[in-house]
Amino acid sequence: MAANVPATSVMRAVALDPSASGKFVLCTVPRPESGAGVPLIRVAAFSLNRGEVRNALAEARDGARLGWDIAGTIERSATDGGSPPAGTRVVALDFRHRLGRVQRGAEHHGGAPSARRQL
């Protein structure tokens, strides 16, 4: 982690790095914020699915973040109230960072893209 950067402003992520021996690295990235229709989720578990990895190796730009399938707890609700409240356990499928390109997930999937189903 960089010096003089508060621990709460960054998080760990799996990213594409073509120069790494396995092509993927665990790195530190800026922590996202909640927004309209998008809650902030504290991720407890994630998976790298076959299609996501294969597409990343073939098409993604350097630094693309992986791990679309997640389970965790809503830390901060969506700013417009379009998600379950903070403290709710959720599973999610998040396409917003697909192959490193920002997608408009809420419009394509109806509602909050990162808070599909409460556990």
C-alpha positions as YAML, in Angstrom:
chain: A
units: angstrom
residues:
- id: 1
  name: MET
  ca: [0.00, 0.00, 0.00]
- id: 2
  name: ALA
  ca: [1.30, 3.47, -0.84]
- id: 3
  name: ALA
  ca: [2.60, 5.67, 1.96]
- id: 4
  name: ASN
  ca: [0.31, 8.45, 3.23]
- id: 5
  name: VAL
  ca: [-2.79, 6.78, 1.76]
- id: 6
  name: PRO
  ca: [-5.50, 5.98, 4.32]
- id: 7
  name: ALA
  ca: [-6.22, 2.23, 4.46]
- id: 8
  name: THR
  ca: [-9.93, 2.89, 3.91]
- id: 9
  name: SER
  ca: [-9.32, 4.53, 0.51]
- id: 10
  name: VAL
  ca: [-7.91, 1.37, -1.12]
- id: 11
  name: MET
  ca: [-8.79, -2.30, -1.48]
- id: 12
  name: ARG
  ca: [-7.24, -5.46, -2.91]
- id: 13
  name: ALA
  ca: [-8.28, -6.70, -6.36]
- id: 14
  name: VAL
  ca: [-7.30, -9.30, -8.95]
- id: 15
  name: ALA
  ca: [-6.16, -7.56, -12.13]
- id: 16
  name: LEU
  ca: [-4.78, -8.52, -15.53]
- id: 17
  name: ASP
  ca: [-1.02, -8.04, -15.89]
- id: 18
  name: PRO
  ca: [0.31, -9.51, -19.15]
- id: 19
  name: SER
  ca: [3.89, -9.26, -17.84]
- id: 20
  name: ALA
  ca: [3.17, -11.50, -14.80]
- id: 21
  name: SER
  ca: [3.89, -15.22, -15.13]
- id: 22
  name: GLY
  ca: [0.26, -16.18, -14.44]
- id: 23
  name: LYS
  ca: [-1.17, -13.10, -16.22]
- id: 24
  name: PHE
  ca: [-3.14, -12.08, -13.12]
- id: 25
  name: VAL
  ca: [-1.92, -10.31, -9.97]
- id: 26
  name: LEU
  ca: [-3.31, -9.33, -6.58]
- id: 27
  name: CYS
  ca: [-2.94, -5.55, -6.36]
- id: 28
  name: THR
  ca: [-4.12, -2.49, -4.45]
- id: 29
  name: VAL
  ca: [-6.67, -0.25, -6.20]
- id: 30
  name: PRO
  ca: [-8.77, 2.76, -5.20]
- id: 31
  name: ARG
  ca: [-11.84, 1.76, -3.22]
- id: 32
  name: PRO
  ca: [-15.11, 2.46, -5.06]
- id: 33
  name: GLU
  ca: [-17.90, 4.64, -3.68]
- id: 34
  name: SER
  ca: [-21.61, 3.96, -3.60]
- id: 35
  name: GLY
  ca: [-23.68, 5.85, -6.14]
- id: 36
  name: ALA
  ca: [-27.15, 6.04, -7.68]
- id: 37
  name: GLY
  ca: [-28.40, 2.46, -7.97]
- id: 38
  name: VAL
  ca: [-25.00, 1.11, -6.84]
- id: 39
  name: PRO
  ca: [-24.34, 0.15, -3.21]
- id: 40
  name: LEU
  ca: [-20.86, -0.33, -1.75]
- id: 41
  name: ILE
  ca: [-20.45, -4.02, -0.88]
- id: 42
  name: ARG
  ca: [-17.84, -5.39, 1.52]
- id: 43
  name: VAL
  ca: [-16.86, -8.53, -0.38]
- id: 44
  name: ALA
  ca: [-16.41, -11.67, 1.70]
- id: 45
  name: ALA
  ca: [-15.94, -14.07, -1.24]
- id: 46
  name: PHE
  ca: [-15.54, -13.85, -5.01]
- id: 47
  name: SER
  ca: [-14.87, -16.20, -7.88]
- id: 48
  name: LEU
  ca: [-13.15, -16.01, -11.22]
- id: 49
  name: ASN
  ca: [-15.35, -17.82, -13.71]
- id: 50
  name: ARG
  ca: [-14.03, -19.51, -16.84]
- id: 51
  name: GLY
  ca: [-15.60, -17.09, -19.33]
- id: 52
  name: GLU
  ca: [-14.38, -14.05, -17.44]
- id: 53
  name: VAL
  ca: [-10.79, -15.33, -17.36]
- id: 54
  name: ARG
  ca: [-10.83, -16.45, -20.98]
- id: 55
  name: ASN
  ca: [-12.26, -13.11, -22.16]
- id: 56
  name: ALA
  ca: [-9.76, -11.17, -20.07]
- id: 57
  name: LEU
  ca: [-6.82, -13.07, -21.55]
- id: 58
  name: ALA
  ca: [-8.10, -12.50, -25.09]
- id: 59
  name: GLU
  ca: [-9.56, -8.97, -24.97]
- id: 60
  name: ALA
  ca: [-8.99, -7.03, -21.76]
- id: 61
  name: ARG
  ca: [-6.65, -4.12, -21.33]
- id: 62
  name: ASP
  ca: [-3.79, -4.20, -18.83]
- id: 63
  name: GLY
  ca: [-5.11, -3.56, -15.33]
- id: 64
  name: ALA
  ca: [-8.64, -4.86, -15.96]
- id: 65
  name: ARG
  ca: [-10.15, -6.10, -12.69]
- id: 66
  name: LEU
  ca: [-11.70, -9.54, -12.41]
- id: 67
  name: GLY
  ca: [-14.09, -11.15, -9.96]
- id: 68
  name: TRP
  ca: [-17.64, -10.51, -11.19]
- id: 69
  name: ASP
  ca: [-19.32, -13.05, -8.93]
- id: 70
  name: ILE
  ca: [-19.32, -11.91, -5.30]
- id: 71
  name: ALA
  ca: [-20.92, -12.47, -1.91]
- id: 72
  name: GLY
  ca: [-20.78, -9.98, 0.92]
- id: 73
  name: THR
  ca: [-22.58, -7.36, 2.97]
- id: 74
  name: ILE
  ca: [-23.83, -3.96, 1.88]
- id: 75
  name: GLU
  ca: [-21.59, -1.47, 3.64]
- id: 76
  name: ARG
  ca: [-23.22, 1.66, 2.22]
- id: 77
  name: SER
  ca: [-26.59, 1.71, 0.43]
- id: 78
  name: ALA
  ca: [-27.03, 3.21, -3.03]
- id: 79
  name: THR
  ca: [-27.24, 7.00, -2.78]
- id: 80
  name: ASP
  ca: [-30.70, 7.03, -4.36]
- id: 81
  name: GLY
  ca: [-32.11, 4.33, -2.07]
- id: 82
  name: GLY
  ca: [-32.13, 1.84, -4.97]
- id: 83
  name: SER
  ca: [-30.57, -1.00, -3.00]
- id: 84
  name: PRO
  ca: [-31.15, -2.98, 0.18]
- id: 85
  name: PRO
  ca: [-30.04, -1.21, 3.37]
- id: 86
  name: ALA
  ca: [-26.55, -1.33, 4.88]
- id: 87
  name: GLY
  ca: [-25.91, -4.60, 6.72]
- id: 88
  name: THR
  ca: [-27.88, -6.72, 4.22]
- id: 89
  name: ARG
  ca: [-26.09, -9.89, 3.05]
- id: 90
  name: VAL
  ca: [-26.09, -10.16, -0.75]
- id: 91
  name: VAL
  ca: [-24.79, -12.15, -3.69]
- id: 92
  name: ALA
  ca: [-24.06, -10.26, -6.90]
- id: 93
  name: LEU
  ca: [-23.03, -10.56, -10.50]
- id: 94
  name: ASP
  ca: [-21.32, -7.29, -11.45]
- id: 95
  name: PHE
  ca: [-20.55, -6.39, -15.07]
- id: 96
  name: ARG
  ca: [-19.59, -2.74, -14.46]
- id: 97
  name: HIS
  ca: [-15.88, -3.45, -14.88]
- id: 98
  name: ARG
  ca: [-16.19, -6.16, -17.55]
- id: 99
  name: LEU
  ca: [-12.87, -6.39, -19.34]
- id: 100
  name: GLY
  ca: [-11.86, -3.07, -17.85]
- id: 101
  name: ARG
  ca: [-14.60, -1.15, -19.65]
- id: 102
  name: VAL
  ca: [-17.27, 0.55, -17.56]
- id: 103
  name: GLN
  ca: [-20.72, -0.81, -18.39]
- id: 104
  name: ARG
  ca: [-24.08, 0.70, -17.55]
- id: 105
  name: GLY
  ca: [-25.24, -2.31, -15.54]
- id: 106
  name: ALA
  ca: [-28.33, -0.77, -13.91]
- id: 107
  name: GLU
  ca: [-29.97, -0.02, -17.25]
- id: 108
  name: HIS
  ca: [-29.14, -3.42, -18.75]
- id: 109
  name: HIS
  ca: [-30.15, -5.52, -15.79]
- id: 110
  name: GLY
  ca: [-32.87, -3.48, -14.12]
- id: 111
  name: GLY
  ca: [-32.19, -1.92, -10.76]
- id: 112
  name: ALA
  ca: [-29.05, -2.10, -8.66]
- id: 113
  name: PRO
  ca: [-26.49, -4.24, -10.53]
- id: 114
  name: SER
  ca: [-24.58, -5.16, -7.38]
- id: 115
  name: ALA
  ca: [-27.47, -6.05, -5.08]
- id: 116
  name: ARG
  ca: [-29.55, -8.67, -6.87]
- id: 117
  name: ARG
  ca: [-30.57, -11.05, -4.16]
- id: 118
  name: GLN
  ca: [-30.64, -10.86, -0.43]
- id: 119
  name: LEU
  ca: [-29.44, -13.93, 1.49]
...
